[in-house]
Amino acid sequence: MSQPRLLLDLSSLSDKVSKAIFEQGLAAYRQQKVMDCTLTAAGTQAFDILGRVQGTGQQNHRVSVVIEASDAGVVSYFQGECNCALRSNCRHCVALAIKASFSSMRQAAHTNKQAQNPPESAALWVQGESADFVLLETETHTPISAPIPAATNAPVNAQTNASIKIPVKVLTRSAPSLGLPKVALKPGKGLFDDDEISLSTTPKKPAERPKKPPPKAANLSPLKAQVPEAALPLAKSAQRPNAPANASAEVLRGRQAKAQLHITRVEDADSERLGLLRATLRFDYEGLSFYALEDHNPVLVDALDIHLTVGINVESSPDKKADKTKKPPKHQVLLQRDLAAEQNAHHSLHTLGLSGDSLGRFYLPFISTAQQQLWLEWMDNDFAIMRAAGFEVTTDSSLEGWIAHAQDLKAHMHSLASPPVNPLNSKTPSANPKPIAGGDTQADWFKLSLGMSVGGERRNILPLLPELLAQLGAAAQSVTPATIQSTDTSANPPSFSTLQLPTYLYIKQDDGYLRLPCEPLRPWLQALLELMTERGLRKKNELKIELSGTSLRLSRLEAMRLEAELQQHPKAGGHWQGEDSLQEMLGQLASRQNLPAVTLPSGLKAQLRPYQLDGVQWLQFLHTHGLSGILADDMGLGKTLQTLTHILIEKEAGRLALPVLVIAPVSLMGNWRKEAAHFTPSLRTLVVQGNSRHETATEMGSFDLVIAPYSLLQRDRERWQAQSWHMVVLDEAQNIKNASSHAAQIAGALDAKHRLCLSGTPMENNLGELWSLFNFLMPGFLGSQARFKSLYRTPIEKHGDQQRAERLRHRLKPFMLRRLKSEVATDLPEKQVCISVVTLAEPQADLYETIRLGTEKTVHEALANKGLAGSQIQILDALLKLRQVCCDPRLVALPAAKKIKSSAKLELLMELLPDLLLAGRRVLLFSQFTSMLELIEEELEKRQIKWVKLTGQSQNREQLIERFTSGEVPLFLISLKAGGVGLNLTEADTVIHYDPWWNPAAQAQATDRAHRIGQTKPVMVYKLVAQDTIEERILALQERKAALADSMYGEMTQGTQPIMTQSDLASLLEPMGYSLNPD
């Protein structure tokens, strides 16, 4: 059989893909990236192409293309598949198609050159100056193949009238361009790098002149070329396949063609190339089975007499060997074919992605395991998609029972004694200890088994999960099969929680395939993938080792993480049998209902509010089950009192054999000491501070409660780490929000049975702060820092991923207790907030704009050199100057600023304060800048207003606080850092924030020095803001940070926005007069 020839009009091919893809594919072909190529005719105008194309680096991609093109090369259908990241209709598919076309045309030209009787030739005429596609006119309408071989002297018949497009190098300059080509290439360069075409504007002497000269026309240049034999019509019908040899043969007309497919398995040796199954196509003409690739009509075929009389299809099973011992009589008939029906059948198969050969055998050429799932899906549905397309489908007997169905997922969990470690991973047990009778929520290890029913029998599916993870991982965005199967998955791990999974996946077995339902397995796949990644089992072979047994051993923390994940999918198989106590415990934590009642200690000298009693019960529940958590109540709701009550219960129960260590900011040391003495006087309390601490260091073990500042964690680290503690409490735990800080690392290394964080703002800026706190409480609960970033921080903070935020909130909820004043302290007076906007006067505004322009330049240079992450110091320093100008020009260390003696905001303050004080208000005034407080003091002194001031340099904090709370002075100036936390100033009823701060939580904490339990009067809050400046934009940034925090603390109802981006930075640097709200 002759080799197929594919002529392509590249203009029509370029219409089937994007311009960029086509140009890249053309470049790949020119660079000889196509490694091998096989072209097979799949019909009269349909072709299948298989091959390999080199991609980035040295990686070769498997490529399969189905293409339909007219005789003139116009592409009507183009579908390619590739195992590159783009998957289909990529540049590799384009390059392969061009290569197949060129190779087939060159082969046709070579075959013609070798022929003993070359066809009749004539001169070709071309009009144009520099065209890459040239229109040739001859008499015949048969397409002429291209490219034309070089060094041919025979003239070409100019009277054949065939239209073709040939890539050539045109040398003539005598004629104007026709503008024919749609694909522009470099002048003087052929389409293909390996073109061997050389056409001359001066014809050589022909052996024989054409009988009819070409038509005369202006500026026409005669060119010589050889027309391949395939381009000329066949002289005799007998040369066609299936041509009649007997003129008296019976003619069969009007028979309908039924497309029949017989499905068989592909031999294992060929499956890596051809795929899993083979569909053999035949056309049944009312009992006469026939298939031919050519479109000749009618055709001469052999027919059995019995076949014609009773209509039996002798080729109904084309893959079965016929009985050669008995041959029924046969004769030849002429069959009038239904070519339209045959072409429709070919097209339907091509649309499904199948490629055929000249014998009618169609395959789904192997690209990837996931791609071959199509065969299994079709077979599992009895090839309904093919039947719907009009095919009659039969299957080989060897396919019976080839696909088994798994259903009814059930998991079992049992607690174990602590086994020795696995040599593969120090976190994983390897022994086979006996289960603990009755279960144990504090057991160190648990055994998990996962099974499904297959043919009425339970089958362990744990060993199948690596292959299942690999197949699903290939479907996850930004993750390739190679990433899952052979490389590190921690860098960009797939997430199955939001991935659109197929209904079923098929796993290879020794005797066929096992169908697994995806939806019931979704929570298990996600949870186990995270677990395996955290264990460091990042490769498929390591997963196989870990999951090869009948059960998987989990640590207690891993079991809790698994249950937290499964609770989000109660209807999707997210449950296990056994260890009901563990599930019940986690369910109680999540709902915070039915927690065991707690008897308050007799030594407690306080009356707890109902919500405070609930908090103590929650703390006791965590302690009973060996867990840790964050008490994240709103500021002023009594976190210190709840913690002291919890400690006193431990003492009176006889469990306080070791002291409790409380680490707190310096500003809170006095508050802890006073509240311990007032509410729990029976606790022996030691405050470790100052130089005298060395004298009592050796006595710490004899106290019930030891209180120390964060500043001594690093300085006295050996002392803290040498002592064992019953519990370590971090007050204002956001002090360890940076996981790489010394404070966070030393706190995490302390030897403690239990851990507790207290913070009204456990997250101030980003989710990484929450990870740091939980890394102190329960290391590993939120996974590694890198995985937490890829799985939660980046999707939530940068992309506002609501589903990820909800998932994280669900995981944190059992271990974070947060109540708001508006929810539990309904008797607390209301708080009103007033934004007081002031317009800068002209000198101050001019200075602001001058500094802004210089700041903008500095920030842009820093971003260009170091990026956003590496430019934080330069950016904050530049923005600091803008904030200082808004407060008072005298804060800026510039000669021009010193000349400006007035401040619009200070003038507003001096108008506001006297009226408030005359009305009997007690005022707290906060500022970030201690130097600004000094300027305010100067104005207060001029007006003879009494005040006290608290900063980080103040030595007599208690006396200063006493002067204000006693009523001696009505005004308290406080630096935000020194007095934003730890003060109980309910005597105040007015709060003024002189300048806004990036962190909304810090300002909220400062406000709550007054608006807290014990306040009996409404609290008025004033925020002074310079109009059209960076201060207004800081308020907008605060709102986004507060929204992110609310999404973690409360019910998630809205998607979040990025915290700080370069666009935010550009907004902060907008000139004055820029409208934040154009409407």
N, C-alpha and C positions, 0 to 999 in steps of 0.2 A: 504494500500500500504506500502511496506517495506521502511524503512528509507534508504536514499542514503548513499553510502559508497565511500569515496574519499581516494584513496591511492596515496601518493606523494613520488616521488623520489626527495629528497631535493637537490641533485646535479643538476638536470635539472631545478629546481625552482631557484637555485642560479644563473643560467645562464641568467635568464630573468631580473634580476636587477643587480645593481652594488654590488661588494663584500661588501662594507661598509653598504649599505642598508640591504643586506641579514643578515649580522652579527648583525646589530641593531635590525632587526625584530626578529631574533632568541632569542636575549637577552630579548626583550620585551615579547615574549611568555613565556620564562622561568620565568620571573619576574611576571607572571600572570597579565599582563596589559590588556589582552582581557577580557572585562567586560561581553559581551554576544555575541552569535554567532548563526546564522541560516544558515543551508546548504540546498540548494534546487537543485535537479537534473534538468538540462535544456536540457538534451539530453543523448545519450548513453555514451558520454565521456565528457560532458560539465556540469559545475556546477556554480551556483550563490551563493554567500556568502554575507550575510548582518550582520553587527554587530557594536559594539562600542569598541574602544581601547583607553585606558588611555594614554594621552600624557604627556608633561611636566607639572609638578605640578599636579593639580586635574582635568585638562581639559580633557573631553572625546571627541574623534573624531568619527564622523560617517564615516563608511567605507563600501564600496561596491566592491566586487571582482568577476570577471568573469574568470573562469579557465577551460581549456580543458586539460585532461590528459589521457594517454592510460591506458589499463588494468594493465600494469606494473608500473604505476605511473609516467611515463615520461611526463613532462609538455610541451605541444606544443603551448599553448596560455595562456598568463597571463596579465590581465588588471585590475588594481585597481584604485578606486577613493576615495579621502579622503578630508575632509575639513580642513586639516592642511595646513601649508604654502607651502609644496611641491606639494600638490594637487593630484598627481597620482603616483602609484607604489612606495610608501614610505614604511618605516619600519612598519607602522601600517597595511598596506595591507599584507605584508609578515607574520606578526604575526597572523593576522586573518586567513590566508590560512592554516598555520600550525595547529592552534587551531581547525579549522574545520576538517582537516584530522584526527587528533588524536582523537577528540571527536567522529567522525563517526566510527572509527575503534574500539574504546573502547565500543561503543554502540553495534557494531556487535558482539564483543566478549562476551559481557554481555548477548545478546540475545541467542547466541549459548549455553552458560552455562546453561541457563534455559530450553533448549530444552529437551523434554522427551526422544527422540531417538538420542543421540549424534552420530556424524559420525564416520566412521572408522578412527583409528589413527595409527601412526607408529612413530618410532624414527627419530629425525632430527639430521643431522651431520653438524658440523661447523669446518672449518679449520681457525685458526688464533689465535693470542696471545691477542690482545687488539683492537678489531674493534667495531666501533659504528654502522656500517651497516654490516649485516651478510648475506651471500648468502646461502639460503636453497634450497636443491634439492628434488623434489618429482616428481611423474609420471605425474600428471595432469598439464596442462598449465594454469589452472585458478589461478589468483593471490591470495595469502594468505594474509589476512588482518593483520595489526599490530597495536599496540603492543600485545604481547601474554600475557594473564592473568597469574597471579602468582599461585603457589601452585596447579598445575595440575599434575596428575599422569598418565594420559592415554598416552600411546605411540602414536606416529604419524606415519602414513604410509609413509615409506621412498621411496616408489616406484611411487609416483605420479608426480615427475618431474616438479613441479611448481617453477618458479624463483621469489623470492620476496626479498625486503630489509626491515629489521626490526631493529629498534633502541633497542639495548639490552645492558646489562652490562655483559661482558664476563669475567668469572673468571679463565678460563683455561690458563695456562702458558706453555703448553707442545708443542705448535706448533708455527712455525714462522709466522710473519704477512704476509698476502696476499697483503696488500696495496690497498684494495678495496675502502675504503670510499673516497669520494671527499670532504666531509665536516668534518674537523678535530675537535673533541671535546675532553674534558679532559678525560684521561684514567680512566676507572672505573666508568664513569658517563654516564648515559643515555642521550638521546637527550632531553627528557622532564623532567622537575623537578618533575612531579607527576607520573613518570613511576612506575609501580608496578611489574616489570618483575624480576624474580629470576630464573636464569638457573643454573643448577648444572652440574659439569663435571662428577659426579658419578650418573648413573641412578638409580632411585628407582626401586623396584621390580614391574614389570608391571603385570597387571591382566592377560595379555595374550601376549605371545611373537609374534613378527611379523613372518609371514610365511616365508618371505624371508629376510635373514639378510642383513644388509648394506654392500656395497662393502668394502673390506679390503684396507686400505691405511695407510701410515705412519702418525703418530701424529694426528689422528682423534679422536675427543672427542664427544661421543653421548650426545645430549641434548634432553630434553623432553619439549614438548609444545603442546598446544591444537590448532587445526586448526579451525577457525570459520566456521560455516555452510555455510556462503555466499561464501566461497572459493571453495566449492565442486560443481561439476556440478549437475544440477537438474536431478533426475532419470526419471521423466515422463514429457513429453511435456504438459500434461494436467495441470501441476502445473504452467505453464507460463500464464501470462495475455493474453487474447485474443487467447488462444490456441483453436484449433478446437475440437468441441464435436461431430460433425457429419461427419463421413468420406465421406458421399455422398454430402457434401456441394459443391456448384459451386465454381470453382477457377477462379478469375479474374486476368489475367496476361497482361503485356505490357502496362498498363495504365500510362500515364504521370502524374506526381504530380505537381500541381500548388500551390505555397505558397500564402495563402490569409491572410490578416490582417484586422481586424475590430477594429477601433479606438473609444474608449469611454472615458468619464471622470471618474476619480477616485473620490470616495466619499470624501467630505471635511474632514471627520474624519480620513481618511487613507492617505490623500495627503501629510501630513508631514512625512510620512514614505515611501510611495510608489511613490510619485511624482504626477504630474498633470494628466497624461493620461495613459491609458492601451491599449496595442495592443494584441489582441487575435489571435493566430496563428491556422490556419487550413490548411490541404492539400486536395486539390480537385483532386480526381482521376476520371476525366471525368464524373462528376456528383455525385460522391460518396465523401462526406466530411468526413474527418477522422483526428484524432490526437491521438498519443500515445507516451509516453516518452520512453518506452522500444523499443529495436531494433529487436523484434521477427518478423520473416518473413517466411511464410505468416501469416496473422492474421485472426481470425474469427470475422466478424463484422455483425451487423444487417443492412439490406438494405431494403428500401421500394420498393415495386414492381413498383410504379409510378416513383420512383427515377431511377430505372434501365432502364425503357423503354424510358423516355423522358429526363433523365439527369438533373432533378431539384435537386439543392443542398439544402437538408432540413436543413442544419446547416449553411447556408450562413450568418445568423445573430446570432451567438452563444449566444449573450447577451440578446436576446429577448425570452420571454417565449413562448413555443409552445402551440398550441391549443390542450388541453388534451381531449376535448370532442369527437373529431373525429380523429381516428388513422387509417391511411391507412395500408393496409396489408403489412407485412414484412416477410423476410426470411433471413437465415444466408448464407453468402458467405465467401470464403477465398480470401483475398486481398493480391496480391503480391506487396509489397511496394517498392518504389524507395528510398532506404535508403540514397543513396548518395545525392539526391536532398534535402531530409529532413535535412540531416546534414549540407549541404551548407546553407540552410535557417537559421538554428540555428546559424551557425557561422556568417552569415551576421548580424544578430540581436545583437550578442555578440560584434561584431566589432563596432557597433553603441553605445555600452555601455549599452545595455538593458539586464536585468536579468529576467529569466522566472521561472515559477513554473511548477508543474507536470500537470497542466490543460492547458498549452499552453498560459498562460497569461503573457505578458512581460511588464516590468516596467523600468523606469529610476529612481532608488531609490533616494530619496531626499538626497542630500549632501548640496546644497546651492541654493539660488534663482537664481544666475547666471547660475548654471548648468542646471536648469529647463528651461532656455531660449531655450535650444535645441528643446524641444517639440514644443514650439511656432514657432520657425524658420521653423521646418519641416512642421508644419501645415500651416504656411503662404505660403509655397511653394508647397502646395498640396501633401506633402509627396513625393516629387520628388526623394529624395535620396533613399527611400525604393522602389519606382517603378523602379528606375534604377537598383536596386539589384535583380529585378525579381518578386517582390511582387505585387499582386493585392490588392489595398487598398480601403476600404470603411470606411465611418465615420458615427457616430451616429448623428441623427437629432438634438440632444441637442447642438452640436458644431457649428451649423449654426449661423453666425454673432458673434461668440465668440471673434474674434479679430477685433477691429475697427482700422482704419488707420488715423493718424493725419498727416497733411501736410500744406504747405503754412504758414511758420512762419512769424508773424508780431508783431512788438513791437511799443509801443506808449510812448512818453515822454511828460510830461507837467510840467511847473514850478508852484510852490506853494508858498504861504506865509509861513513864519516860524511858524511851529506848536509847541505845547508843547511837551515835551520829553516823550518817552515811558518808563514806569516803568521797563520793562525788560532790557532796555539798554539805557543809558543816551544819546547815540549818535543817537538814532533812533526815529523818530517822530511817534506819535500814533494818532494824530487828523486827521480830514478829511477836510483840508482847501480847499478853492476854487482855481482853477487854475488862474494864472496871464494871463490876455489877451495879446496875441501877443508874449508871451515868454519873457524871461529875462536871459541874460547870467550871471548876477550877483545875480540871485535869490539864496536864501539860501537852498531851498529844491526843489526837483523834484519828480514827480510820474511816475513810470514805470509800464506798463502793458505788458504782454507777452501772446500771444494767437496763436492757430493753428486751422485750419479747420478740423472738424471731422463730416463726413456725411453731409457736406454742412452747418454746423453751427459752429460759432466761440466758442472755448472752452478755458477758462483760464487754462494755464498749470503751472502757478507759484506754486500752491499747490503740483504739481507732482515732482518738482525739487528735494526735499530732497530724495525721493526714487530713482530718476534717479542718483543723485550724489552718493548715497550709492552703487548702482549697478556698476557704472563706477569706483568708488573708489576701489572696490574690485578687479578690473582688473589692477589698477595702480601698478607699481612695488613697492615692500617693504611696501605695504599697504594692510592690511587684511580687510575683511568686518566688523569685530568687531571694527576696528579702526575708520571707517567712521561712523558706526551706533551708537556707544555708548560711544566712548572715544574721547580724545582730538586729533584734527587733526592738530593742529599747530606745533607739534613736527616734523612731517614728512609728510607734506601735499601732496596729489597727484597732478600731473600736467597733464591736458588734452590737453595742447598745442602740445605736442609731442607724446602723447599716441596713439597707433593704436586702434581706436574705431571700434566697430562693426557697421554694416550698420544701424541696428535698435536695439532698446531696447523695452521691453514690460513691461508695468506698470499695476499692478492688479487694476481692477475696480470692482464695485459691480456686473456688468452683464458680466464680462469677462476680456479681456485685451485690452489695448490701445497701439498701435505700434507707437513709436516716432522715427523719423529719427535723427541720432546722429550728422552728419556732420554740418547741419545748427545750431545745438544747441551748438557746440563745443566752440565758443568764449563766449557765454553766460554762459555756465557751468563754464568755467575757471574764468571769471570775477566775477560771483556771488559767486563761492566758496571762492575766495580771500576776497570778500566783507564780506561774512558771518563769515569767520574766523577772520577777523580784528574786527568785531563787538563783538567778543567773543562768537558767537553762534557756539559752537563746537560739539554739540550733535544733533542727528537727530530730537529729539522731539522739541528742540529749533528752529531748522530750520523750522519745520512744523508750529510752532506758528508764526514765522516771515513772512512766505510765504503763510499763510492761507487766506489772503484777496484777493481782486481782483487786487490789485496793490502793488508795493513795493516802499516805499519812500526812496529817496536817497539824501544825502547831496550834495552840489555843488562839493565838492572835489571827492566824490564817483562817481558822474556822469562823471566827467572828467576822472577818472581812468577807468571807464567802456568804455568810448568812445576810450581811448587810446588802450585798449585791442581789441575792435571791429574793429578798423581801420586796424589791421593786418590781418583781414579775410574778405575782401570786397566781396568775392564770396561765403561766407559760411553763409549768413544770418546776417552778422555783421553790422547791421544798424537799426535805429529806425525811426519812423515817428513822426513828431511834433518836436518842439524846434529846428527848422532849424538854428536859430541864434547860439545856443550852438555848433552844429556840424560845422557850418561854421567857428566859432571862432577857434575851435580846429584844423580844417583843415588848416586855415591860419597860425596858429602857427607852425604846423608840416611842412608845405611847405615853410613858410616864404615868400609867394608870396601874392601880392595884399594887403600888409599892408597899412593902411591909411598913406598918405603923411603927413609930419610934417613940419611946418614952423619954421625955426630956430629963436631963440630969438634975439631981437635987441641988447641986451647987450652982446652977445657973441663976443669975440675978437679973433676969430680963423676961419680959412678956413678948414672945415671938408672934408676929403677924402670921396669918394662915399661909401666905406664900413663902415666908421664911421657914416655917415648919416643913413645907413641901421640899424646900431646898436642902434642909438637913436630912430628910428621909432619902433624897436622891444621893447625897454624899455618902450616907451609910450603906445604901444599896451598892454603889460602886465599890466601897471598901470590902463589903461582904464577898463580892465576886472577884476581888483582886484586880479591879479596873481603875482607870484614871479618867479625868475629865476636866472641863473648863466651866467654872461658875461665872457666867458672863452677864449677870444681871445689870440692868441700867444703873448708871451712877446714882448713888444715894439710896439704894434699896437694902443696904445692910449686908454686904458680902462678908465683911470682917466678922460681924456678929454670928452669922451662920457658920463660918469656919471655926470660930472659937467654941461654939456649941458642939460641933462635930468632934473637936479634939477632946472636949470635956467628957463626952459620951465614951470615947475610947478609954479615957483614964478611969472613969467610974466602972467600966466593964472589965477592968484589969488587963486590957490589951496594950496599954501604953508602956511597954517595957523599954522603949527607946525614945529619945526626945523628938519633938517635931521642930523642923527648921523652917522659919518664915524668912524669905528674902523679899525686901521691899525697898522702894526709893527712900532716900534720906528724909524727904519731906513727910513720909508716913510713919517713921519710926516712933515718934511721940504718940501718934494716934493709936497704933497697935498697943503700945504700953498702957495708955490710958484705958482703952476699951477692955483689955485683958484684966486690968485691975478692977474695973468697974463691973463687968458682966461675969467674969469667971475668976474670981479672986483665989480660988483653990488651985489654980494652975501655977506652978512654980515657973516664973518667967525670968529670962535673962536677955538683956539687950546688949549686943556686942557692937561697940562703937568707940571710936577715938583710941587714944594711946592706952587707956586703961584696959582695953580688951585683952591684952596679953596676960594680965594677971588672972583673969577668969577663964582663960581658954581651956585649962586642964579640968575645969569643973562642969563643962557643958553637958556631959553625960548624966549629971545628977538633976538636971532641970527637965520640966515637962515641955517648955516652949522656949526656943531660942530665936531671937529676932536679930537680923543682920542686914546691912544695906548691900545693894548690888555692887557698890564700889569696892567692897572687900572680897568679892568672889575671886577675882584674879589675884589680889594681893595676898590673901590667906588661903589659897586654893588647897594646899596640902592639909591644912587644918580641917577644912570642910570634908575633904575626901577621905580622911583617916577615920572619921566618925561615921558609924552606921545610924540611920535615921528611921523612925517609924513612918514619917511622912515628910516630904518636902513641898512647901507651898510657895509659889511665886506670885506675889501681889503685883498688880500692874504688870502682868506677864508679857505685855508688848515690849518690855525691855529686852527680851530675847528674840525679837521678831527677825533679826538677822541671824540665820542659822550658822553662819561662819564666824560670828563674833566670839570673843573669849567667854563672855557671860553665858551664851547659849551652850558652848562646848563644855564648860566646867559644870554647869547645872546638870547637863545630861549625864555627866560621869559620876554624879553623887550616888552613894549607896543608900537606896531608900526602898522600903516595901511598897509605898504608895506615893502618888504624885498628884498635885492639884494646882491648877492655874486659876487665878482670879484676875478678871479684866472686864471692864465695861466696854472696852474696844479691842477685842482680840485681833482684829484686822483693821489697820488704819489706812494702808495704801494699796496692798496687793495680796493675792492669795498665798504667795510665798510665806507671808508672816504666819498664816494659819498652819502651813506645813511645819514651820519651825517649832510652833508650840506643841503640835502633836508628835513631833519627833522627840521632844522632851518627855511627853506623857507616855506614849506608846510607840516606841521606835518601830518603823515598818508598817504601821497601820495605814498610812497614806502612800506607801511605796517609797521608792527612792526619789530624791529631789528632781532628778532629770525626768523620770517618768511622770511625776506629778505635774511638771511643767508642760510636757507634751500632751498629757491626757486632760488636764484641767486648766492650768493657767493660760496657756496660749489660746485655746478655743474660747474661753470665757472672757478673758480680758481684752483680747485683740479682735475677736469675732462676735462677741455677744452671744455665745452659744447657750441658749436657754436650757436645752436638754441636759447638757453637761453640768450646768449650774445646779439644776434640780437634783441630778444624780449625786453630786458632791454634797449638797445640803442634806440629802437623805442619809448619806453615809456618816456625816458629822452629827446629825441630830441626837442620837442616843447618848453622845458623850459631851454635849454642850447644852447647858441649861441657861436660858436667857429669858428674863421677864422685863417688860417695860413698865415705867412708872404709870403710863396711861392705862395699863391693863390691870395692875395689882394695887396701886396706891390711888384709888379713886377719890380719897379724901384730900389728896394733895392739891393745893391751889393751882390755878392755871398759870401758864407761862406765855407771855406775849413777846413777840420779836418784832422789832422795828428797824428797818434799814434806813439809816439817815445818810442821804447822798449830798455831797458837797462839791461845788464846781471850783476847780483851781483858778486862782487869779492869774493874770497874764504873765508876770515874771516867773511864777512857779510852773505854769503850763509850758512856757518856752524852755525852761530848764529840763522839764520832763521829756519834751520832744527831742532836745539835743542829746540827752543821755540815751533815749530810746534808739535813735539812729546809730549811735556808737555801739549800743548793746546788740542791736540786730546784726551788725557786721561781725562782732565778736562771736556771736552764737552761730552764725552761718559758717564761719571759718572753722569753729570747733566741730560742728557737725560734719563738714567736708573732710576733716582730717581724722576724726576719731569716731564718728557716728554718735547716735543718741545715747547709747549705753556708756560710751567712754568719755562723754563730755559733761557729765553731771555736775562736776565741781565748777567748771567754767560757766555753765548755764545758770546755776543757782547764784553764783557770784554776780553775774551780769543782771539777773532779775532782782537781786537784792537792792541794787542801786535804784531801780525804778520804784520799788516798794518804799525805800527811804525817802525819795522825793515826795511821794504822796503823803507821808507822815509829816515831814518837816525838812525843807532844803538843807538845814544846818546839820542833818545827819550824814550828808554826803561829803566825803573827803575830797572836795574839789574847790579850788579858789573861787570859781564862778558861783558855786552854791552858797559859800559863806557870805556873799554880798546880799543875798536875799534874806531879809529879816522877818518875813511874815509867812504864816502857814494857814491856809484856808481851813484845814481840819482842826488845828489847835484853836483857831478862833471860834469854830463851831462848838468845840468842847467847852470853851470858857463861857459860851452863851448858855449851854445846856446845864452844866454842873450847878451854878448858883441857884437856879430855879428848882432843881431837884432837891438840893440840900435845904432850901427854904421851906419846901413842902414836907420836910421830915423824912426824906428817903435815906436809906443806908446803902451806900454805893460801893461796889467792887469794880475797879478799873484795871483791865488787863491790856498789856502790850507785849509784843515780841521783843522790843528793843528797850533795854535798861537805860540807854542814853536818851530815849524819848521820854521815859519816866522822869529823868532829871530835868528835861526842858519843861515838862508839865509842873514839876515841883516849883520851878522858878515862877511860873504864872500863879500858882496857888499861893505862894508866899506874898506876891504882890497884892493879892486879894484877901489875904489874911484868912485863908481857909485851912482848917486843921486836917491833917492826914497822917497815915503811917504807910510805910513802904516795905514790901517783902520781895527780895531777889535771892539769887543763889549765893550772894555774898553776905546775906544777913546772918548774924551769929545768935541773936536772941529771938528766935522765931516764936517761942511760946509767949513771951512778953508782948511782942507786936500783935499777935492774934488776940491776946487778952484785952489790949487797949481798944481794939475794934469791937469785940463781942460784948464788952462791958458797957459800951455806949460812950466811952470817953471821946472818941473821934468818929465822924460819920463817913469818912472816905478811906478806902484801903487801896493803895496802888500796888499791883502785883505783876511780876513778870510771869508770862504764861508758863515757862518751863519750871519755875520754882514753885508756883502755887496753883498750877492747873489741876493737880491731883492731891488727894490726901487731906484736904481741909474741909471742916464742917462749919460752914459760915451761914447758918440759917437765919442769923440776925439780919443779914442783908436782904433787901427786896428789889434791888436794882443792880444790873450788870451791864457794864459798858466795855465793848471790844473796840479798842482804838484802831487796830489794824487787823485785817483778816489774815488767816494762816492757811497754808495749803491743806492741812489735815483737818477736816470738819470734826473729827472725833475729839481732837485736842481742845477745840473751842467749846464743844458740847460738854466736855468734862469740866472745863473752867466754869461754865454757866451753872453746872450742877453743884458747885460749891455752895450755892444759895438755894437752888431748886432741888430739894432732897427731902427725905423723911424728916419730919420735925418742923418744916416750914409751915407757917400758919397764914402767911399773906401772899397775895399774887406777886409774881416776879416779872419785872419788866426788863427786857434785854434790848440794848441798843448796839447796832453795828454801824460804825462810821466808815463810809466808803467814798473814795474820790471818783467822781463821775468820769466815764469814758477813759479809764485807765486800767492798768493791770489788775487793780483791786476788784473791779467788777468782773473781770474774767476769772479771777481766782474763785469767786463765788460760784460761777458756773462749773468750774472744775470740782469744787466741793460737792456739788449735787451728784455728779457722776460717781465720785468715790463713795458717797453715802448710799447710792443705789446698789453698788456692788456689795457693800457690807450688808445691807438689808437683805439681799438675795441669799446670803449665807445664813443669816440669823433667823429670818422669818420665812413665811411661805413665798415661794417663787411665783411671781405673777407676770413679770415683764422681763424681756431680754436685757442684758446689760451692754454697756458701751465700753470701748477701750478707755483705760485709765489715763494715760499720758502718751500722746503721739506727737510727731513732728508738726502735724496740723494744729494741735493744741498749743504747741510752743509758738507757732506762727500767730495764733490768735492772741496769745499773751503779749506779743510784740506789735500788735496793730497800733497805728497812730491814733492820737486823740481825735475824737469826732467820729471814729468808726462806729457804725451802728451795730450793736449786738443783735438787735431785733428789727430787721428792715420793715416789718409790718407795723 
